[in-house]
Amino acid sequence: MNPKLLYRLTLPALLAAGMMVGSPRAGGAEVSETLVRITAWEDRREATPELVALLRDGDPAIRGRAALALGRIGRAADVSALQPLLADKSAEVRRWAAFALGEIEDSTAASPLEALLLGGEEKDAEVRAIAVEGLGKLRRGAPACRAALDDRSSEVVSRALLAAWQIPVPGAIERVLEVSERGEPELRWTSVYCLMRFLGAPASGRTPIPGGLELTDAERDRVEARLRRSIADPDPRVRMNAARGLRADHDTLTTRGLALLARDADWRVRVEALRALPATGPDGRGRTIDPAALQPFLSDLHPNVRVVAVEALATVPDRAAALPLIQTALSDPRPRVRQVAFGSLLTRLRADGIPAAGTNVELLNEGVRAMQNSKDWSLRALTADAIDLMTHDRARQVLETMLKDEPRVAKQAIEPYLLLRAGRRRAARPARTGVLEAGRLSRSGHALDRGRSALHSHGRHHRGRHRR
């Protein structure tokens, strides 16, 4: 763990224990009691007059802890009370005051931080670093952030790079490109990350991340050229973010460079390279990926890499080459890979038409059998997602098998089974690539009883008709 991050996480605990180094009353009962009261106010989100008054306490441990509490409470009304602490004689208090202002989600909190950075009088580099970090969280203060990019401290420059894309800072491209050529690993990866965000690269997770800067064609070309060179950087953080930034660059050299990352030592780099390969550009066409190029990723030792590779098989243009690879993935030792393979198969089959016909029927049956025979209940439950591709009789057979399974599996069959008996079909669901939703798996047992009762009466009806 980063030592500074560890310091930030443990400092409140040290304060609460009355162990703050340099406190004239460290360990005293009075200090400990005051710190406990501050923690209680913070937990209740109560910015009481007593808490605000502690910003003027004679003990720096108390002043710093009170500032942190007010920042976490997050009232815009407390900005004016926190601002004087940016000039406190204790650097530790100034750090906590800067951090607290960055936590207050109000535009008024940015002005004191901007003044600190533009004033040029703050001697403590950590105070300056925390201040520019706060501006990034507040998404304000472009001039101050631009000034921080020229700071004499590498730590301040690094934090400014991580803030510049959030504000964003126009006219910073030249400086960021310059910093990206420097030798310090921390500056290289943060500058490449900033460039990646300036290009508007999508988030790697589900949470949308704002970003993107209005770049000229010349600026964009320079940024992409720098990212292409960064693919060979010795630091995996640099290579990973370079690959992310090149998702929309369809240059042949970029595609070749990304393919070479299939042999990268870091699995996170391999994942980002793989995600970039089948990216779709503004023209909507994307790269034409030969599924054979995915083979190194499909046989990767790390399951997360295989998952992303199998997801890509759902959309690569060469259907005939992709389907056998999906079939192979259905027998992967990892349930997560098999789950994604089943989703990719359904996506492919739906593109050919509903219900499945011709050779697609056997492909569908093979996928369903792979799920039904799994020891993992969540995979057996996924068979309900394929109902829209089946004939009525086949769908009924699959759902009846699910209803006889354990409750977590049976619950997934209830709704489609009742709709099927009523002569209707549930709309096709998107392929699920995550764990089955907890909400749907915790439905009342009454619905399960209804499904099993319907199954029981359905069986009696058929047996009676046969006897007659």
NUTIMI-363910 format. One record per residue (C-alpha): x, y, z; residue in three letters. Coordinates in steps of 0.2 Angstrom, whole numbers, padded with zeros to 4 digits, always signed. Layout:
# NUTIMI-363910
XYZAla/...
# end
This chain:
# NUTIMI-363910
+0000+0000+0000Met/+0006+0018-0004Asn/+0014+0024+0013Pro/+0005+0041+0011Lys/-0012+0032+0009Leu/-0009+0021+0024Leu/-0004+0037+0033Tyr/-0021+0045+0028Arg/-0031+0030+0033Leu/-0022+0028+0050Thr/-0021+0046+0056Leu/-0039+0048+0062Pro/-0036+0032+0073Ala/-0020+0039+0080Leu/-0029+0056+0084Leu/-0043+0047+0092Ala/-0031+0038+0103Ala/-0023+0054+0108Gly/-0006+0049+0100Met/-0003+0063+0088Met/+0015+0066+0087Val/+0020+0084+0091Gly/+0004+0087+0102Ser/+0009+0096+0118Pro/-0004+0086+0127Arg/-0003+0069+0118Ala/-0010+0055+0127Gly/-0019+0066+0139Gly/-0037+0062+0145Ala/-0043+0079+0140Glu/-0037+0077+0122Val/-0044+0060+0121Ser/-0061+0065+0127Glu/-0061+0080+0115Thr/-0057+0068+0100Leu/-0070+0056+0105Val/-0083+0070+0105Arg/-0077+0076+0088Ile/-0079+0058+0081Thr/-0097+0057+0088Ala/-0102+0074+0080Trp/-0094+0068+0063Glu/-0103+0052+0064Asp/-0120+0061+0067Arg/-0116+0074+0054Arg/-0118+0088+0066Glu/-0108+0103+0063Ala/-0111+0110+0080Thr/-0104+0127+0086Pro/-0093+0118+0098Glu/-0085+0108+0084Leu/-0082+0124+0074Val/-0075+0132+0089Ala/-0062+0118+0090Leu/-0054+0125+0074Leu/-0046+0138+0086Arg/-0040+0126+0099Asp/-0022+0127+0105Gly/-0018+0109+0101Asp/-0014+0106+0083Pro/-0021+0088+0085Ala/-0038+0095+0090Ile/-0038+0108+0076Arg/-0033+0096+0062Gly/-0046+0083+0068Arg/-0060+0096+0069Ala/-0056+0102+0051Ala/-0057+0084+0045Leu/-0074+0081+0053Ala/-0081+0097+0046Leu/-0074+0092+0029Gly/-0083+0075+0030Arg/-0099+0083+0036Ile/-0098+0094+0020Gly/-0107+0110+0024Arg/-0104+0124+0012Ala/-0107+0136+0027Ala/-0091+0130+0035Asp/-0079+0135+0021Val/-0076+0152+0029Ser/-0071+0144+0046Ala/-0059+0132+0038Leu/-0051+0144+0026Gln/-0040+0152+0040Pro/-0032+0135+0044Leu/-0024+0136+0027Leu/-0012+0148+0035Ala/-0010+0139+0052Asp/+0008+0138+0059Lys/+0006+0119+0059Ser/+0009+0110+0042Ala/-0001+0096+0048Glu/-0016+0107+0051Val/-0014+0115+0034Arg/-0015+0098+0026Arg/-0031+0093+0035Trp/-0039+0110+0031Ala/-0034+0108+0012Ala/-0041+0090+0013Phe/-0057+0096+0021Ala/-0061+0109+0009Leu/-0059+0097-0005Gly/-0072+0086+0003Glu/-0085+0100+0003Ile/-0095+0098-0013Glu/-0098+0116-0016Asp/-0090+0129-0028Ser/-0085+0141-0013Thr/-0073+0128-0007Ala/-0062+0130-0022Ala/-0058+0148-0020Ser/-0047+0146-0004Pro/-0037+0131-0012Leu/-0035+0141-0028Glu/-0028+0156-0018Ala/-0016+0144-0009Leu/-0009+0137-0025Leu/-0008+0154-0035Leu/-0001+0163-0020Gly/+0016+0154-0020Gly/+0019+0156-0001Glu/+0015+0138+0004Glu/+0031+0129+0008Lys/+0025+0112+0012Asp/+0023+0101-0004Ala/+0010+0090+0004Glu/-0001+0104+0007Val/+0000+0110-0011Arg/-0003+0092-0017Ala/-0018+0090-0006Ile/-0025+0107-0012Ala/-0023+0103-0031Val/-0031+0086-0027Glu/-0046+0095-0019Gly/-0048+0106-0034Leu/-0049+0090-0045Gly/-0063+0083-0034Lys/-0072+0100-0035Leu/-0069+0101-0054Arg/-0064+0119-0052Arg/-0048+0130-0052Gly/-0041+0127-0070Ala/-0028+0141-0068Pro/-0022+0135-0051Ala/-0021+0117-0057Cys/-0011+0123-0072Arg/+0001+0132-0061Ala/+0003+0116-0050Ala/+0009+0106-0066Leu/+0024+0117-0065Asp/+0027+0114-0047Asp/+0045+0110-0041Arg/+0038+0095-0032Ser/+0035+0079-0042Ser/+0022+0074-0029Glu/+0012+0090-0033Val/+0014+0088-0052Val/+0008+0070-0050Ser/-0008+0075-0041Arg/-0011+0090-0053Ala/-0010+0077-0068Leu/-0024+0067-0059Leu/-0034+0083-0057Ala/-0031+0091-0073Ala/-0043+0080-0083Trp/-0057+0082-0070Gln/-0057+0101-0071Ile/-0052+0100-0085Pro/-0037+0112-0089Val/-0037+0119-0107Pro/-0020+0122-0114Gly/-0012+0109-0103Ala/-0008+0096-0117Ile/+0010+0103-0120Glu/+0015+0102-0102Arg/+0007+0085-0100Val/+0016+0078-0115Leu/+0032+0085-0108Glu/+0030+0077-0091Val/+0026+0060-0099Ser/+0044+0060-0106Glu/+0052+0062-0088Arg/+0060+0047-0080Gly/+0050+0046-0063Glu/+0038+0031-0065Pro/+0025+0041-0054Glu/+0025+0055-0066Leu/+0025+0044-0082Arg/+0009+0034-0077Trp/+0000+0049-0070Thr/+0003+0059-0086Ser/-0002+0045-0097Val/-0018+0043-0087Tyr/-0021+0061-0089Cys/-0019+0060-0108Leu/-0030+0045-0109Met/-0044+0055-0100Arg/-0041+0070-0111Phe/-0045+0058-0126Leu/-0062+0054-0117Gly/-0058+0035-0115Ala/-0073+0026-0107Pro/-0073+0020-0089Ala/-0066+0003-0086Ser/-0081-0001-0074Gly/-0099+0003-0074Arg/-0098+0020-0066Thr/-0098+0034-0080Pro/-0083+0045-0078Ile/-0084+0063-0086Pro/-0069+0067-0096Gly/-0063+0072-0113Gly/-0055+0089-0119Leu/-0058+0098-0135Glu/-0042+0094-0145Leu/-0037+0099-0162Thr/-0033+0086-0174Asp/-0014+0090-0172Ala/-0015+0088-0153Glu/-0025+0072-0154Arg/-0012+0065-0166Asp/+0002+0069-0154Arg/-0007+0062-0139Val/-0010+0046-0148Glu/+0008+0045-0154Ala/+0014+0047-0136Arg/+0002+0033-0130Leu/+0008+0021-0144Arg/+0026+0023-0138Arg/+0020+0021-0120Ser/+0014+0003-0124Ile/+0032-0002-0122Ala/+0035+0007-0106Asp/+0043-0004-0092Pro/+0029+0002-0079Asp/+0013-0009-0081Pro/+0002+0006-0075Arg/+0009+0016-0090Val/+0005+0002-0102Arg/-0012-0001-0095Met/-0018+0017-0097Asn/-0010+0019-0114Ala/-0020+0004-0120Ala/-0036+0011-0113Arg/-0032+0028-0122Gly/-0030+0020-0139Leu/-0047+0011-0140Arg/-0053+0024-0153Ala/-0037+0024-0162Asp/-0039+0013-0178His/-0021+0016-0184Asp/-0013-0001-0190Thr/+0002+0002-0179Leu/-0009+0004-0164Thr/-0018-0012-0168Thr/-0001-0021-0170Arg/+0005-0014-0154Gly/-0011-0019-0144Leu/-0009-0037-0151Ala/+0008-0038-0144Leu/+0002-0035-0127Leu/-0006-0052-0127Ala/+0011-0058-0120Arg/+0012-0044-0107Asp/+0018-0050-0090Ala/+0003-0040-0081Asp/-0014-0047-0083Trp/-0022-0030-0081Arg/-0012-0024-0096Val/-0018-0039-0106Arg/-0036-0035-0102Val/-0035-0017-0107Glu/-0026-0022-0123Ala/-0040-0034-0127Leu/-0054-0022-0123Arg/-0046-0009-0135Ala/-0044-0022-0150Leu/-0062-0023-0155Pro/-0066-0005-0151Ala/-0079+0004-0161Thr/-0074+0021-0168Gly/-0084+0036-0173Pro/-0088+0028-0190Asp/-0096+0014-0181Gly/-0086+0001-0190Arg/-0072-0002-0178Gly/-0058-0014-0181Arg/-0060-0030-0191Thr/-0053-0042-0178Ile/-0048-0060-0184Asp/-0054-0071-0170Pro/-0037-0080-0172Ala/-0029-0065-0165Ala/-0039-0068-0149Leu/-0032-0085-0147Gln/-0018-0080-0135Pro/-0031-0071-0124Phe/-0043-0086-0125Leu/-0030-0097-0118Ser/-0023-0085-0106Asp/-0019-0092-0088Leu/-0029-0078-0080His/-0048-0080-0080Pro/-0051-0062-0081Asn/-0042-0061-0097Val/-0052-0076-0104Arg/-0068-0068-0099Val/-0065-0052-0109Val/-0059-0062-0124Ala/-0075-0073-0124Val/-0085-0057-0122Glu/-0077-0050-0138Ala/-0082-0066-0147Leu/-0100-0060-0147Ala/-0097-0046-0159Thr/-0081-0050-0169Val/-0086-0050-0188Pro/-0081-0068-0192Asp/-0096-0078-0185Arg/-0090-0095-0192Ala/-0073-0093-0184Ala/-0080-0086-0167Ala/-0093-0100-0164Leu/-0081-0114-0162Pro/-0071-0104-0150Leu/-0087-0100-0140Ile/-0090-0119-0139Gln/-0073-0122-0132Thr/-0076-0109-0119Ala/-0092-0117-0113Leu/-0081-0131-0105Ser/-0068-0119-0097Asp/-0064-0124-0079Pro/-0070-0107-0072Arg/-0089-0104-0070Pro/-0087-0086-0074Arg/-0079-0090-0091Val/-0093-0102-0095Arg/-0106-0090-0090Gln/-0099-0077-0102Val/-0097-0090-0116Ala/-0116-0094-0114Phe/-0121-0076-0115Gly/-0110-0073-0131Ser/-0118-0089-0139Leu/-0135-0082-0136Leu/-0130-0065-0143Thr/-0124-0074-0159Arg/-0139-0085-0161Leu/-0151-0070-0158Arg/-0143-0061-0172Ala/-0147-0075-0184Asp/-0165-0074-0179Gly/-0178-0080-0166Ile/-0182-0094-0163Pro/-0166-0103-0168Ala/-0166-0114-0184Ala/-0155-0126-0193Gly/-0138-0129-0186Thr/-0141-0115-0173Asn/-0153-0127-0164Val/-0139-0140-0160Glu/-0128-0125-0155Leu/-0141-0119-0143Leu/-0144-0136-0136Asn/-0126-0139-0133Glu/-0125-0122-0123Gly/-0140-0127-0113Val/-0133-0144-0109Arg/-0117-0136-0103Ala/-0127-0125-0091Met/-0139-0139-0085Gln/-0124-0150-0081Asn/-0115-0138-0071Ser/-0112-0140-0052Lys/-0114-0121-0050Asp/-0132-0117-0047Trp/-0130-0099-0055Ser/-0125-0107-0071Leu/-0140-0119-0071Arg/-0151-0104-0068Ala/-0145-0095-0084Leu/-0154-0108-0095Thr/-0170-0097-0093Ala/-0161-0084-0103Asp/-0162-0095-0119Ala/-0180-0098-0119Ile/-0184-0085-0132Asp/-0173-0095-0144Leu/-0182-0112-0142Met/-0198-0120-0148Thr/-0213-0120-0136His/-0211-0139-0132Asp/-0192-0137-0129Arg/-0194-0122-0119Ala/-0207-0131-0108Arg/-0195-0145-0106Gln/-0181-0134-0100Val/-0191-0124-0088Leu/-0199-0140-0080Glu/-0182-0146-0077Thr/-0177-0130-0069Met/-0193-0130-0058Leu/-0187-0147-0051Lys/-0170-0140-0046Asp/-0165-0131-0030Glu/-0176-0116-0026Pro/-0163-0103-0032Arg/-0163-0111-0049Val/-0182-0114-0049Ala/-0186-0096-0046Lys/-0178-0091-0062Gln/-0190-0102-0071Ala/-0207-0097-0063Ile/-0211-0081-0073Glu/-0206-0088-0090Pro/-0215-0105-0086Tyr/-0231-0096-0081Leu/-0230-0085-0097Leu/-0228-0100-0108Leu/-0243-0109-0101Arg/-0253-0093-0104Ala/-0247-0093-0122Gly/-0235-0079-0121Arg/-0216-0077-0121Arg/-0205-0066-0110Arg/-0195-0054-0120Ala/-0177-0059-0123Ala/-0165-0053-0109Arg/-0148-0046-0112Pro/-0134-0058-0109Ala/-0130-0058-0090Arg/-0111-0056-0087Thr/-0112-0053-0068Gly/-0118-0063-0054Val/-0137-0066-0054Leu/-0146-0051-0046Glu/-0148-0054-0027Ala/-0165-0046-0028Gly/-0173-0058-0040Arg/-0165-0073-0031Leu/-0174-0067-0015Ser/-0192-0067-0021Arg/-0205-0075-0010Ser/-0207-0094-0009Gly/-0226-0091-0014His/-0221-0088-0032Ala/-0210-0104-0032Leu/-0226-0114-0025Asp/-0236-0107-0039Arg/-0224-0113-0052Gly/-0222-0130-0045Arg/-0241-0131-0043Ser/-0243-0127-0061Ala/-0231-0140-0066Leu/-0239-0153-0055His/-0257-0149-0063Ser/-0249-0149-0080His/-0242-0166-0077Gly/-0259-0173-0071Arg/-0268-0166-0086His/-0257-0174-0098His/-0257-0191-0089Arg/-0276-0191-0087Gly/-0278-0187-0106Arg/-0266-0201-0110His/-0277-0213-0099Arg/-0293-0207-0108Arg/
# end
